[in-house]
Amino acid sequence: MSENQKEPQYKLRWSEELRDKVVESAKLHSRSINAEICTRLEQSFSQNQNDFNAGYNACMVHMVIATSKALTEKGIPWSDVQKTLIEVVDDFHKIANEKKAP
């Protein structure tokens, strides 16, 4: 390696479409293509349980909204809709916590 090049290089085979996406993202973030690729790779390794929890919680919110709308449109009283949703969410949390336990 030369003095200017301290880090190893890797030859990458990729589609033009993917390269174009990376180029556009690099421009958007004012980074080089190399910096964009390295940043995205680092981010993919730093994803953790918090990302899962955020996705799980967002999913739960959408499920509650969709279910409440569907039940309300069927003419089910709001108090029954609330009771049903509380039971469903509690059950989902119990299942999720059981899967986490060793």
C-alpha distance (Angstrom), angle and dihedral (degrees) to the residues before:
residue distance angle dihedral
M1 . . .
S2 3.76 . .
E3 3.80 125.1 .
N4 3.82 90.8 -101.8
Q5 3.77 93.1 48.5
K6 3.80 110.0 61.6
E7 3.80 98.5 153.7
P8 3.80 126.7 68.9
Q9 3.78 119.4 -102.5
Y10 3.77 127.1 -135.0
K11 3.79 125.8 -158.5
L12 3.80 108.8 -133.7
R13 3.80 126.5 -158.5
W14 3.79 111.0 -156.3
S15 3.78 140.5 146.9
E16 3.79 122.3 -92.0
E17 3.79 88.7 -119.7
L18 3.80 92.6 57.5
R19 3.80 91.5 45.0
D20 3.81 90.0 51.5
K21 3.81 90.3 52.3
V22 3.80 91.6 50.4
V23 3.81 91.6 46.8
E24 3.82 91.3 51.6
S25 3.79 92.3 47.3
A26 3.80 91.2 47.7
K27 3.81 90.0 52.6
L28 3.80 91.0 47.6
H29 3.81 91.0 52.9
S30 3.84 95.2 38.6
R31 3.81 92.3 -119.0
S32 3.76 136.0 127.6
I33 3.80 117.5 -104.0
N34 3.80 88.8 -108.0
A35 3.82 92.3 51.0
E36 3.81 90.4 48.0
I37 3.80 92.3 52.2
C38 3.82 92.7 46.0
T39 3.81 92.2 47.2
R40 3.80 92.3 50.0
L41 3.79 92.0 47.8
E42 3.80 92.0 49.1
Q43 3.80 90.2 49.5
S44 3.80 91.1 51.5
F45 3.81 90.0 56.0
S46 3.79 93.9 46.4
Q47 3.80 94.6 56.8
N48 3.77 108.8 111.6
Q49 3.77 145.8 158.2
N50 3.81 90.4 -54.8
D51 3.80 89.2 65.4
F52 3.80 89.9 51.6
N53 3.79 91.6 48.0
A54 3.80 92.2 49.5
G55 3.79 90.8 49.9
Y56 3.79 92.0 45.1
N57 3.80 91.8 50.6
A58 3.81 92.5 47.4
C59 3.79 89.5 49.7
M60 3.79 90.6 51.0
V61 3.81 91.6 51.4
H62 3.81 91.7 51.7
M63 3.80 91.5 46.1
V64 3.81 91.2 52.0
I65 3.80 92.6 48.3
A66 3.81 93.9 47.4
T67 3.81 93.6 45.1
S68 3.79 93.7 47.1
K69 3.80 91.0 49.9
A70 3.81 92.7 48.3
L71 3.81 93.8 47.6
T72 3.81 92.9 45.1
E73 3.81 91.2 50.4
K74 3.81 88.1 53.7
G75 3.80 88.5 58.6
I76 3.79 97.3 -108.6
P77 3.82 110.7 154.4
W78 3.81 114.2 -103.0
S79 3.82 92.7 -120.9
D80 3.83 89.5 57.9
V81 3.81 91.3 46.0
Q82 3.81 90.4 53.0
K83 3.80 92.7 47.5
T84 3.81 91.8 49.4
L85 3.80 93.2 48.3
I86 3.80 93.2 48.7
E87 3.81 89.8 52.6
V88 3.81 92.5 47.5
V89 3.81 94.0 48.1
D90 3.81 91.1 47.0
D91 3.81 89.9 51.4
F92 3.81 91.9 49.4
H93 3.81 91.1 50.3
K94 3.81 91.1 49.3
I95 3.81 90.8 51.3
A96 3.81 92.3 47.2
N97 3.80 91.8 49.2
E98 3.81 92.0 48.1
K99 3.81 89.9 55.4
K100 3.84 90.7 52.1
A101 3.81 93.9 51.2
P102 3.85 115.3 94.6
